[in-house]
Amino acid sequence: MTGYIAGLRKVVGRTCLIQCGATVIVVDDKGELLMQRRKDNNCWGFHGGGIEPNEIVEDAARRELYEETGLVAGKLELFGVFSGPDMHYIYPNGDEVSNIDIVYICNSYSGDLKVQESEVTELRFFALAELPEDISPPQKKVLRSYLESLGNSA
């Protein structure tokens, strides 16, 4: 949870917040997707998180990717902006959010994979035919859209 959101939670409790985030879909040279198993809900998802006040969205995407995976993003390509009922989520701790997620694709990166132990339990590349079924609910729409962009069905 970002410092900004943590501060708001102290004031509003678990009430639904509009949360703007930046997400990165990392694709390796074989077309496999890097996913992380989240510590909060034990589901697989992409890398990203909340944007801090006055932070440039692309900078937030790069920061979150590095914090969660140890990878430094090269070129980021804007994939899409996701919002609406499919992006509504109640975290296991009861915090409720309506996500607006700005998603990038990253095919160019450097560094060594390193799990951010406070938020992530595992990092793994998946072939498209072997994607896990237990995808974090707010990221299902993003994954579906990505697969559709490649001509695959979700």
Chimera marker file (.cmm) of the C-alpha trace (Angstrom):
<marker_set name="trace">
<marker id="1" x="0.000" y="0.000" z="0.000" r="1" g="1" b="0" radius="0.5"/>
<marker id="2" x="1.383" y="3.394" z="-0.953" r="1" g="1" b="0" radius="0.5"/>
<marker id="3" x="2.027" y="6.094" z="1.619" r="1" g="1" b="0" radius="0.5"/>
<marker id="4" x="-0.784" y="8.169" z="0.123" r="1" g="1" b="0" radius="0.5"/>
<marker id="5" x="-3.362" y="5.371" z="0.323" r="1" g="1" b="0" radius="0.5"/>
<marker id="6" x="-2.171" y="4.350" z="3.807" r="1" g="1" b="0" radius="0.5"/>
<marker id="7" x="-2.729" y="7.928" z="4.949" r="1" g="1" b="0" radius="0.5"/>
<marker id="8" x="-6.225" y="8.016" z="3.472" r="1" g="1" b="0" radius="0.5"/>
<marker id="9" x="-7.069" y="4.707" z="5.128" r="1" g="1" b="0" radius="0.5"/>
<marker id="10" x="-6.313" y="6.267" z="8.533" r="1" g="1" b="0" radius="0.5"/>
<marker id="11" x="-9.062" y="8.805" z="7.818" r="1" g="1" b="0" radius="0.5"/>
<marker id="12" x="-11.699" y="6.795" z="5.920" r="1" g="1" b="0" radius="0.5"/>
<marker id="13" x="-11.097" y="3.272" z="7.203" r="1" g="1" b="0" radius="0.5"/>
<marker id="14" x="-12.136" y="0.507" z="4.815" r="1" g="1" b="0" radius="0.5"/>
<marker id="15" x="-14.520" y="2.704" z="2.753" r="1" g="1" b="0" radius="0.5"/>
<marker id="16" x="-14.280" y="2.300" z="-1.018" r="1" g="1" b="0" radius="0.5"/>
<marker id="17" x="-11.537" y="4.505" z="-2.463" r="1" g="1" b="0" radius="0.5"/>
<marker id="18" x="-10.835" y="5.314" z="-6.079" r="1" g="1" b="0" radius="0.5"/>
<marker id="19" x="-7.299" y="4.039" z="-6.460" r="1" g="1" b="0" radius="0.5"/>
<marker id="20" x="-5.156" y="4.944" z="-9.447" r="1" g="1" b="0" radius="0.5"/>
<marker id="21" x="-2.352" y="2.517" z="-10.172" r="1" g="1" b="0" radius="0.5"/>
<marker id="22" x="0.331" y="1.677" z="-12.691" r="1" g="1" b="0" radius="0.5"/>
<marker id="23" x="0.912" y="-1.904" z="-13.816" r="1" g="1" b="0" radius="0.5"/>
<marker id="24" x="3.623" y="-3.492" z="-15.955" r="1" g="1" b="0" radius="0.5"/>
<marker id="25" x="3.219" y="-6.629" z="-18.046" r="1" g="1" b="0" radius="0.5"/>
<marker id="26" x="6.739" y="-8.014" z="-18.506" r="1" g="1" b="0" radius="0.5"/>
<marker id="27" x="7.151" y="-10.165" z="-21.620" r="1" g="1" b="0" radius="0.5"/>
<marker id="28" x="10.372" y="-12.094" z="-22.253" r="1" g="1" b="0" radius="0.5"/>
<marker id="29" x="11.884" y="-12.945" z="-25.650" r="1" g="1" b="0" radius="0.5"/>
<marker id="30" x="9.860" y="-16.198" z="-25.763" r="1" g="1" b="0" radius="0.5"/>
<marker id="31" x="6.577" y="-14.345" z="-25.224" r="1" g="1" b="0" radius="0.5"/>
<marker id="32" x="6.251" y="-15.615" z="-21.659" r="1" g="1" b="0" radius="0.5"/>
<marker id="33" x="4.741" y="-13.370" z="-18.992" r="1" g="1" b="0" radius="0.5"/>
<marker id="34" x="6.425" y="-12.624" z="-15.692" r="1" g="1" b="0" radius="0.5"/>
<marker id="35" x="3.899" y="-12.923" z="-12.895" r="1" g="1" b="0" radius="0.5"/>
<marker id="36" x="4.093" y="-12.603" z="-9.157" r="1" g="1" b="0" radius="0.5"/>
<marker id="37" x="2.230" y="-14.440" z="-6.445" r="1" g="1" b="0" radius="0.5"/>
<marker id="38" x="0.838" y="-11.750" z="-4.183" r="1" g="1" b="0" radius="0.5"/>
<marker id="39" x="1.208" y="-12.105" z="-0.451" r="1" g="1" b="0" radius="0.5"/>
<marker id="40" x="-2.131" y="-10.415" z="0.373" r="1" g="1" b="0" radius="0.5"/>
<marker id="41" x="-4.464" y="-12.754" z="-1.557" r="1" g="1" b="0" radius="0.5"/>
<marker id="42" x="-2.124" y="-15.583" z="-2.640" r="1" g="1" b="0" radius="0.5"/>
<marker id="43" x="-3.092" y="-15.024" z="-6.291" r="1" g="1" b="0" radius="0.5"/>
<marker id="44" x="-0.935" y="-14.403" z="-9.347" r="1" g="1" b="0" radius="0.5"/>
<marker id="45" x="-0.775" y="-11.002" z="-10.979" r="1" g="1" b="0" radius="0.5"/>
<marker id="46" x="1.314" y="-8.434" z="-12.740" r="1" g="1" b="0" radius="0.5"/>
<marker id="47" x="3.619" y="-5.895" z="-11.131" r="1" g="1" b="0" radius="0.5"/>
<marker id="48" x="2.425" y="-2.507" z="-10.068" r="1" g="1" b="0" radius="0.5"/>
<marker id="49" x="0.841" y="-0.391" z="-7.437" r="1" g="1" b="0" radius="0.5"/>
<marker id="50" x="-0.522" y="2.966" z="-6.449" r="1" g="1" b="0" radius="0.5"/>
<marker id="51" x="0.628" y="6.220" z="-7.928" r="1" g="1" b="0" radius="0.5"/>
<marker id="52" x="1.758" y="8.782" z="-5.359" r="1" g="1" b="0" radius="0.5"/>
<marker id="53" x="0.587" y="12.424" z="-5.553" r="1" g="1" b="0" radius="0.5"/>
<marker id="54" x="2.439" y="14.331" z="-8.297" r="1" g="1" b="0" radius="0.5"/>
<marker id="55" x="4.207" y="11.167" z="-9.465" r="1" g="1" b="0" radius="0.5"/>
<marker id="56" x="4.436" y="10.656" z="-13.223" r="1" g="1" b="0" radius="0.5"/>
<marker id="57" x="2.548" y="7.476" z="-14.080" r="1" g="1" b="0" radius="0.5"/>
<marker id="58" x="5.380" y="5.926" z="-16.094" r="1" g="1" b="0" radius="0.5"/>
<marker id="59" x="7.769" y="6.650" z="-13.206" r="1" g="1" b="0" radius="0.5"/>
<marker id="60" x="5.378" y="4.860" z="-10.847" r="1" g="1" b="0" radius="0.5"/>
<marker id="61" x="5.292" y="1.848" z="-13.202" r="1" g="1" b="0" radius="0.5"/>
<marker id="62" x="9.085" y="1.722" z="-13.312" r="1" g="1" b="0" radius="0.5"/>
<marker id="63" x="9.355" y="2.146" z="-9.527" r="1" g="1" b="0" radius="0.5"/>
<marker id="64" x="6.827" y="-0.585" z="-8.786" r="1" g="1" b="0" radius="0.5"/>
<marker id="65" x="8.439" y="-3.002" z="-11.243" r="1" g="1" b="0" radius="0.5"/>
<marker id="66" x="11.838" y="-2.467" z="-9.657" r="1" g="1" b="0" radius="0.5"/>
<marker id="67" x="10.525" y="-2.697" z="-6.072" r="1" g="1" b="0" radius="0.5"/>
<marker id="68" x="8.576" y="-5.902" z="-6.689" r="1" g="1" b="0" radius="0.5"/>
<marker id="69" x="10.911" y="-7.744" z="-9.073" r="1" g="1" b="0" radius="0.5"/>
<marker id="70" x="14.372" y="-6.160" z="-9.064" r="1" g="1" b="0" radius="0.5"/>
<marker id="71" x="14.037" y="-5.490" z="-12.803" r="1" g="1" b="0" radius="0.5"/>
<marker id="72" x="14.764" y="-2.133" z="-14.423" r="1" g="1" b="0" radius="0.5"/>
<marker id="73" x="12.352" y="-1.370" z="-17.249" r="1" g="1" b="0" radius="0.5"/>
<marker id="74" x="13.656" y="-0.267" z="-20.616" r="1" g="1" b="0" radius="0.5"/>
<marker id="75" x="10.985" y="0.993" z="-23.004" r="1" g="1" b="0" radius="0.5"/>
<marker id="76" x="7.434" y="0.938" z="-21.648" r="1" g="1" b="0" radius="0.5"/>
<marker id="77" x="4.574" y="0.808" z="-24.148" r="1" g="1" b="0" radius="0.5"/>
<marker id="78" x="1.171" y="2.016" z="-22.994" r="1" g="1" b="0" radius="0.5"/>
<marker id="79" x="-1.220" y="-0.923" z="-23.290" r="1" g="1" b="0" radius="0.5"/>
<marker id="80" x="-4.419" y="0.538" z="-21.883" r="1" g="1" b="0" radius="0.5"/>
<marker id="81" x="-6.377" y="2.123" z="-19.078" r="1" g="1" b="0" radius="0.5"/>
<marker id="82" x="-8.704" y="-0.188" z="-17.187" r="1" g="1" b="0" radius="0.5"/>
<marker id="83" x="-11.608" y="0.834" z="-14.960" r="1" g="1" b="0" radius="0.5"/>
<marker id="84" x="-15.190" y="-0.049" z="-14.183" r="1" g="1" b="0" radius="0.5"/>
<marker id="85" x="-16.991" y="-2.774" z="-12.233" r="1" g="1" b="0" radius="0.5"/>
<marker id="86" x="-14.444" y="-5.476" z="-13.152" r="1" g="1" b="0" radius="0.5"/>
<marker id="87" x="-11.782" y="-3.419" z="-11.397" r="1" g="1" b="0" radius="0.5"/>
<marker id="88" x="-13.673" y="-3.140" z="-8.092" r="1" g="1" b="0" radius="0.5"/>
<marker id="89" x="-12.065" y="-5.195" z="-5.335" r="1" g="1" b="0" radius="0.5"/>
<marker id="90" x="-12.208" y="-5.835" z="-1.624" r="1" g="1" b="0" radius="0.5"/>
<marker id="91" x="-8.814" y="-6.895" z="-0.281" r="1" g="1" b="0" radius="0.5"/>
<marker id="92" x="-8.600" y="-9.745" z="2.245" r="1" g="1" b="0" radius="0.5"/>
<marker id="93" x="-8.080" y="-7.137" z="5.001" r="1" g="1" b="0" radius="0.5"/>
<marker id="94" x="-11.424" y="-5.494" z="4.105" r="1" g="1" b="0" radius="0.5"/>
<marker id="95" x="-10.064" y="-2.428" z="2.264" r="1" g="1" b="0" radius="0.5"/>
<marker id="96" x="-12.370" y="-1.662" z="-0.670" r="1" g="1" b="0" radius="0.5"/>
<marker id="97" x="-11.184" y="-0.032" z="-3.908" r="1" g="1" b="0" radius="0.5"/>
<marker id="98" x="-12.409" y="0.970" z="-7.330" r="1" g="1" b="0" radius="0.5"/>
<marker id="99" x="-9.240" y="0.692" z="-9.406" r="1" g="1" b="0" radius="0.5"/>
<marker id="100" x="-8.182" y="2.773" z="-12.360" r="1" g="1" b="0" radius="0.5"/>
<marker id="101" x="-5.176" y="0.910" z="-13.729" r="1" g="1" b="0" radius="0.5"/>
<marker id="102" x="-2.806" y="2.343" z="-16.322" r="1" g="1" b="0" radius="0.5"/>
<marker id="103" x="-1.052" y="-0.660" z="-17.859" r="1" g="1" b="0" radius="0.5"/>
<marker id="104" x="2.219" y="-0.822" z="-19.747" r="1" g="1" b="0" radius="0.5"/>
<marker id="105" x="3.956" y="-3.615" z="-21.639" r="1" g="1" b="0" radius="0.5"/>
<marker id="106" x="7.690" y="-4.038" z="-21.123" r="1" g="1" b="0" radius="0.5"/>
<marker id="107" x="9.726" y="-6.192" z="-23.530" r="1" g="1" b="0" radius="0.5"/>
<marker id="108" x="13.049" y="-4.609" z="-22.617" r="1" g="1" b="0" radius="0.5"/>
<marker id="109" x="14.434" y="-4.872" z="-19.103" r="1" g="1" b="0" radius="0.5"/>
<marker id="110" x="17.602" y="-5.568" z="-17.165" r="1" g="1" b="0" radius="0.5"/>
<marker id="111" x="18.548" y="-6.795" z="-13.721" r="1" g="1" b="0" radius="0.5"/>
<marker id="112" x="18.142" y="-9.960" z="-11.717" r="1" g="1" b="0" radius="0.5"/>
<marker id="113" x="14.833" y="-11.182" z="-10.360" r="1" g="1" b="0" radius="0.5"/>
<marker id="114" x="14.445" y="-10.446" z="-6.667" r="1" g="1" b="0" radius="0.5"/>
<marker id="115" x="11.211" y="-10.956" z="-4.718" r="1" g="1" b="0" radius="0.5"/>
<marker id="116" x="9.945" y="-8.023" z="-2.667" r="1" g="1" b="0" radius="0.5"/>
<marker id="117" x="9.305" y="-10.116" z="0.436" r="1" g="1" b="0" radius="0.5"/>
<marker id="118" x="6.766" y="-7.733" z="2.004" r="1" g="1" b="0" radius="0.5"/>
<marker id="119" x="4.324" y="-8.069" z="-0.940" r="1" g="1" b="0" radius="0.5"/>
<marker id="120" x="5.412" y="-10.989" z="-3.139" r="1" g="1" b="0" radius="0.5"/>
<marker id="121" x="6.040" y="-14.662" z="-2.405" r="1" g="1" b="0" radius="0.5"/>
<marker id="122" x="7.140" y="-15.863" z="-5.854" r="1" g="1" b="0" radius="0.5"/>
<marker id="123" x="8.137" y="-14.597" z="-9.299" r="1" g="1" b="0" radius="0.5"/>
<marker id="124" x="7.806" y="-16.812" z="-12.351" r="1" g="1" b="0" radius="0.5"/>
<marker id="125" x="7.625" y="-16.607" z="-16.139" r="1" g="1" b="0" radius="0.5"/>
<marker id="126" x="4.613" y="-18.407" z="-17.644" r="1" g="1" b="0" radius="0.5"/>
<marker id="127" x="4.050" y="-19.535" z="-21.221" r="1" g="1" b="0" radius="0.5"/>
<marker id="128" x="0.665" y="-18.305" z="-22.461" r="1" g="1" b="0" radius="0.5"/>
<marker id="129" x="-0.616" y="-21.889" z="-22.619" r="1" g="1" b="0" radius="0.5"/>
<marker id="130" x="0.376" y="-22.460" z="-18.979" r="1" g="1" b="0" radius="0.5"/>
<marker id="131" x="-0.932" y="-19.339" z="-17.242" r="1" g="1" b="0" radius="0.5"/>
<marker id="132" x="-2.170" y="-19.970" z="-13.712" r="1" g="1" b="0" radius="0.5"/>
<marker id="133" x="-5.904" y="-19.975" z="-13.022" r="1" g="1" b="0" radius="0.5"/>
<marker id="134" x="-5.719" y="-18.156" z="-9.699" r="1" g="1" b="0" radius="0.5"/>
<marker id="135" x="-5.278" y="-14.627" z="-11.084" r="1" g="1" b="0" radius="0.5"/>
<marker id="136" x="-5.800" y="-11.703" z="-8.712" r="1" g="1" b="0" radius="0.5"/>
<marker id="137" x="-9.387" y="-10.548" z="-9.400" r="1" g="1" b="0" radius="0.5"/>
<marker id="138" x="-8.662" y="-6.932" z="-10.413" r="1" g="1" b="0" radius="0.5"/>
<marker id="139" x="-6.088" y="-8.150" z="-12.948" r="1" g="1" b="0" radius="0.5"/>
<marker id="140" x="-8.288" y="-10.679" z="-14.726" r="1" g="1" b="0" radius="0.5"/>
<marker id="141" x="-9.667" y="-7.971" z="-17.033" r="1" g="1" b="0" radius="0.5"/>
<marker id="142" x="-6.128" y="-6.823" z="-17.901" r="1" g="1" b="0" radius="0.5"/>
<marker id="143" x="-4.943" y="-10.362" z="-18.639" r="1" g="1" b="0" radius="0.5"/>
<marker id="144" x="-8.057" y="-11.088" z="-20.737" r="1" g="1" b="0" radius="0.5"/>
<marker id="145" x="-7.452" y="-7.937" z="-22.757" r="1" g="1" b="0" radius="0.5"/>
<marker id="146" x="-3.775" y="-8.768" z="-23.252" r="1" g="1" b="0" radius="0.5"/>
<marker id="147" x="-4.580" y="-12.279" z="-24.494" r="1" g="1" b="0" radius="0.5"/>
<marker id="148" x="-7.266" y="-10.903" z="-26.824" r="1" g="1" b="0" radius="0.5"/>
<marker id="149" x="-4.719" y="-8.437" z="-28.239" r="1" g="1" b="0" radius="0.5"/>
<marker id="150" x="-2.618" y="-11.447" z="-29.256" r="1" g="1" b="0" radius="0.5"/>
<marker id="151" x="-5.579" y="-13.262" z="-30.774" r="1" g="1" b="0" radius="0.5"/>
<marker id="152" x="-5.902" y="-15.672" z="-27.838" r="1" g="1" b="0" radius="0.5"/>
<marker id="153" x="-9.022" y="-16.163" z="-25.760" r="1" g="1" b="0" radius="0.5"/>
<marker id="154" x="-8.940" y="-16.003" z="-21.990" r="1" g="1" b="0" radius="0.5"/>
<link id1="1" id2="2" r="1" g="1" b="0" radius="0.2"/>
<link id1="2" id2="3" r="1" g="1" b="0" radius="0.2"/>
<link id1="3" id2="4" r="1" g="1" b="0" radius="0.2"/>
<link id1="4" id2="5" r="1" g="1" b="0" radius="0.2"/>
<link id1="5" id2="6" r="1" g="1" b="0" radius="0.2"/>
<link id1="6" id2="7" r="1" g="1" b="0" radius="0.2"/>
<link id1="7" id2="8" r="1" g="1" b="0" radius="0.2"/>
<link id1="8" id2="9" r="1" g="1" b="0" radius="0.2"/>
<link id1="9" id2="10" r="1" g="1" b="0" radius="0.2"/>
<link id1="10" id2="11" r="1" g="1" b="0" radius="0.2"/>
<link id1="11" id2="12" r="1" g="1" b="0" radius="0.2"/>
<link id1="12" id2="13" r="1" g="1" b="0" radius="0.2"/>
<link id1="13" id2="14" r="1" g="1" b="0" radius="0.2"/>
<link id1="14" id2="15" r="1" g="1" b="0" radius="0.2"/>
<link id1="15" id2="16" r="1" g="1" b="0" radius="0.2"/>
<link id1="16" id2="17" r="1" g="1" b="0" radius="0.2"/>
<link id1="17" id2="18" r="1" g="1" b="0" radius="0.2"/>
<link id1="18" id2="19" r="1" g="1" b="0" radius="0.2"/>
<link id1="19" id2="20" r="1" g="1" b="0" radius="0.2"/>
<link id1="20" id2="21" r="1" g="1" b="0" radius="0.2"/>
<link id1="21" id2="22" r="1" g="1" b="0" radius="0.2"/>
<link id1="22" id2="23" r="1" g="1" b="0" radius="0.2"/>
<link id1="23" id2="24" r="1" g="1" b="0" radius="0.2"/>
<link id1="24" id2="25" r="1" g="1" b="0" radius="0.2"/>
<link id1="25" id2="26" r="1" g="1" b="0" radius="0.2"/>
<link id1="26" id2="27" r="1" g="1" b="0" radius="0.2"/>
<link id1="27" id2="28" r="1" g="1" b="0" radius="0.2"/>
<link id1="28" id2="29" r="1" g="1" b="0" radius="0.2"/>
<link id1="29" id2="30" r="1" g="1" b="0" radius="0.2"/>
<link id1="30" id2="31" r="1" g="1" b="0" radius="0.2"/>
<link id1="31" id2="32" r="1" g="1" b="0" radius="0.2"/>
<link id1="32" id2="33" r="1" g="1" b="0" radius="0.2"/>
<link id1="33" id2="34" r="1" g="1" b="0" radius="0.2"/>
<link id1="34" id2="35" r="1" g="1" b="0" radius="0.2"/>
<link id1="35" id2="36" r="1" g="1" b="0" radius="0.2"/>
<link id1="36" id2="37" r="1" g="1" b="0" radius="0.2"/>
<link id1="37" id2="38" r="1" g="1" b="0" radius="0.2"/>
<link id1="38" id2="39" r="1" g="1" b="0" radius="0.2"/>
<link id1="39" id2="40" r="1" g="1" b="0" radius="0.2"/>
<link id1="40" id2="41" r="1" g="1" b="0" radius="0.2"/>
<link id1="41" id2="42" r="1" g="1" b="0" radius="0.2"/>
<link id1="42" id2="43" r="1" g="1" b="0" radius="0.2"/>
<link id1="43" id2="44" r="1" g="1" b="0" radius="0.2"/>
<link id1="44" id2="45" r="1" g="1" b="0" radius="0.2"/>
<link id1="45" id2="46" r="1" g="1" b="0" radius="0.2"/>
<link id1="46" id2="47" r="1" g="1" b="0" radius="0.2"/>
<link id1="47" id2="48" r="1" g="1" b="0" radius="0.2"/>
<link id1="48" id2="49" r="1" g="1" b="0" radius="0.2"/>
<link id1="49" id2="50" r="1" g="1" b="0" radius="0.2"/>
<link id1="50" id2="51" r="1" g="1" b="0" radius="0.2"/>
<link id1="51" id2="52" r="1" g="1" b="0" radius="0.2"/>
<link id1="52" id2="53" r="1" g="1" b="0" radius="0.2"/>
<link id1="53" id2="54" r="1" g="1" b="0" radius="0.2"/>
<link id1="54" id2="55" r="1" g="1" b="0" radius="0.2"/>
<link id1="55" id2="56" r="1" g="1" b="0" radius="0.2"/>
<link id1="56" id2="57" r="1" g="1" b="0" radius="0.2"/>
<link id1="57" id2="58" r="1" g="1" b="0" radius="0.2"/>
<link id1="58" id2="59" r="1" g="1" b="0" radius="0.2"/>
<link id1="59" id2="60" r="1" g="1" b="0" radius="0.2"/>
<link id1="60" id2="61" r="1" g="1" b="0" radius="0.2"/>
<link id1="61" id2="62" r="1" g="1" b="0" radius="0.2"/>
<link id1="62" id2="63" r="1" g="1" b="0" radius="0.2"/>
<link id1="63" id2="64" r="1" g="1" b="0" radius="0.2"/>
<link id1="64" id2="65" r="1" g="1" b="0" radius="0.2"/>
<link id1="65" id2="66" r="1" g="1" b="0" radius="0.2"/>
<link id1="66" id2="67" r="1" g="1" b="0" radius="0.2"/>
<link id1="67" id2="68" r="1" g="1" b="0" radius="0.2"/>
<link id1="68" id2="69" r="1" g="1" b="0" radius="0.2"/>
<link id1="69" id2="70" r="1" g="1" b="0" radius="0.2"/>
<link id1="70" id2="71" r="1" g="1" b="0" radius="0.2"/>
<link id1="71" id2="72" r="1" g="1" b="0" radius="0.2"/>
<link id1="72" id2="73" r="1" g="1" b="0" radius="0.2"/>
<link id1="73" id2="74" r="1" g="1" b="0" radius="0.2"/>
<link id1="74" id2="75" r="1" g="1" b="0" radius="0.2"/>
<link id1="75" id2="76" r="1" g="1" b="0" radius="0.2"/>
<link id1="76" id2="77" r="1" g="1" b="0" radius="0.2"/>
<link id1="77" id2="78" r="1" g="1" b="0" radius="0.2"/>
<link id1="78" id2="79" r="1" g="1" b="0" radius="0.2"/>
<link id1="79" id2="80" r="1" g="1" b="0" radius="0.2"/>
<link id1="80" id2="81" r="1" g="1" b="0" radius="0.2"/>
<link id1="81" id2="82" r="1" g="1" b="0" radius="0.2"/>
<link id1="82" id2="83" r="1" g="1" b="0" radius="0.2"/>
<link id1="83" id2="84" r="1" g="1" b="0" radius="0.2"/>
<link id1="84" id2="85" r="1" g="1" b="0" radius="0.2"/>
<link id1="85" id2="86" r="1" g="1" b="0" radius="0.2"/>
<link id1="86" id2="87" r="1" g="1" b="0" radius="0.2"/>
<link id1="87" id2="88" r="1" g="1" b="0" radius="0.2"/>
<link id1="88" id2="89" r="1" g="1" b="0" radius="0.2"/>
<link id1="89" id2="90" r="1" g="1" b="0" radius="0.2"/>
<link id1="90" id2="91" r="1" g="1" b="0" radius="0.2"/>
<link id1="91" id2="92" r="1" g="1" b="0" radius="0.2"/>
<link id1="92" id2="93" r="1" g="1" b="0" radius="0.2"/>
<link id1="93" id2="94" r="1" g="1" b="0" radius="0.2"/>
<link id1="94" id2="95" r="1" g="1" b="0" radius="0.2"/>
<link id1="95" id2="96" r="1" g="1" b="0" radius="0.2"/>
<link id1="96" id2="97" r="1" g="1" b="0" radius="0.2"/>
<link id1="97" id2="98" r="1" g="1" b="0" radius="0.2"/>
<link id1="98" id2="99" r="1" g="1" b="0" radius="0.2"/>
<link id1="99" id2="100" r="1" g="1" b="0" radius="0.2"/>
<link id1="100" id2="101" r="1" g="1" b="0" radius="0.2"/>
<link id1="101" id2="102" r="1" g="1" b="0" radius="0.2"/>
<link id1="102" id2="103" r="1" g="1" b="0" radius="0.2"/>
<link id1="103" id2="104" r="1" g="1" b="0" radius="0.2"/>
<link id1="104" id2="105" r="1" g="1" b="0" radius="0.2"/>
<link id1="105" id2="106" r="1" g="1" b="0" radius="0.2"/>
<link id1="106" id2="107" r="1" g="1" b="0" radius="0.2"/>
<link id1="107" id2="108" r="1" g="1" b="0" radius="0.2"/>
<link id1="108" id2="109" r="1" g="1" b="0" radius="0.2"/>
<link id1="109" id2="110" r="1" g="1" b="0" radius="0.2"/>
<link id1="110" id2="111" r="1" g="1" b="0" radius="0.2"/>
<link id1="111" id2="112" r="1" g="1" b="0" radius="0.2"/>
<link id1="112" id2="113" r="1" g="1" b="0" radius="0.2"/>
<link id1="113" id2="114" r="1" g="1" b="0" radius="0.2"/>
<link id1="114" id2="115" r="1" g="1" b="0" radius="0.2"/>
<link id1="115" id2="116" r="1" g="1" b="0" radius="0.2"/>
<link id1="116" id2="117" r="1" g="1" b="0" radius="0.2"/>
<link id1="117" id2="118" r="1" g="1" b="0" radius="0.2"/>
<link id1="118" id2="119" r="1" g="1" b="0" radius="0.2"/>
<link id1="119" id2="120" r="1" g="1" b="0" radius="0.2"/>
<link id1="120" id2="121" r="1" g="1" b="0" radius="0.2"/>
<link id1="121" id2="122" r="1" g="1" b="0" radius="0.2"/>
<link id1="122" id2="123" r="1" g="1" b="0" radius="0.2"/>
<link id1="123" id2="124" r="1" g="1" b="0" radius="0.2"/>
<link id1="124" id2="125" r="1" g="1" b="0" radius="0.2"/>
<link id1="125" id2="126" r="1" g="1" b="0" radius="0.2"/>
<link id1="126" id2="127" r="1" g="1" b="0" radius="0.2"/>
<link id1="127" id2="128" r="1" g="1" b="0" radius="0.2"/>
<link id1="128" id2="129" r="1" g="1" b="0" radius="0.2"/>
<link id1="129" id2="130" r="1" g="1" b="0" radius="0.2"/>
<link id1="130" id2="131" r="1" g="1" b="0" radius="0.2"/>
<link id1="131" id2="132" r="1" g="1" b="0" radius="0.2"/>
<link id1="132" id2="133" r="1" g="1" b="0" radius="0.2"/>
<link id1="133" id2="134" r="1" g="1" b="0" radius="0.2"/>
<link id1="134" id2="135" r="1" g="1" b="0" radius="0.2"/>
<link id1="135" id2="136" r="1" g="1" b="0" radius="0.2"/>
<link id1="136" id2="137" r="1" g="1" b="0" radius="0.2"/>
<link id1="137" id2="138" r="1" g="1" b="0" radius="0.2"/>
<link id1="138" id2="139" r="1" g="1" b="0" radius="0.2"/>
<link id1="139" id2="140" r="1" g="1" b="0" radius="0.2"/>
<link id1="140" id2="141" r="1" g="1" b="0" radius="0.2"/>
<link id1="141" id2="142" r="1" g="1" b="0" radius="0.2"/>
<link id1="142" id2="143" r="1" g="1" b="0" radius="0.2"/>
<link id1="143" id2="144" r="1" g="1" b="0" radius="0.2"/>
<link id1="144" id2="145" r="1" g="1" b="0" radius="0.2"/>
<link id1="145" id2="146" r="1" g="1" b="0" radius="0.2"/>
<link id1="146" id2="147" r="1" g="1" b="0" radius="0.2"/>
<link id1="147" id2="148" r="1" g="1" b="0" radius="0.2"/>
<link id1="148" id2="149" r="1" g="1" b="0" radius="0.2"/>
<link id1="149" id2="150" r="1" g="1" b="0" radius="0.2"/>
<link id1="150" id2="151" r="1" g="1" b="0" radius="0.2"/>
<link id1="151" id2="152" r="1" g="1" b="0" radius="0.2"/>
<link id1="152" id2="153" r="1" g="1" b="0" radius="0.2"/>
<link id1="153" id2="154" r="1" g="1" b="0" radius="0.2"/>
</marker_set>
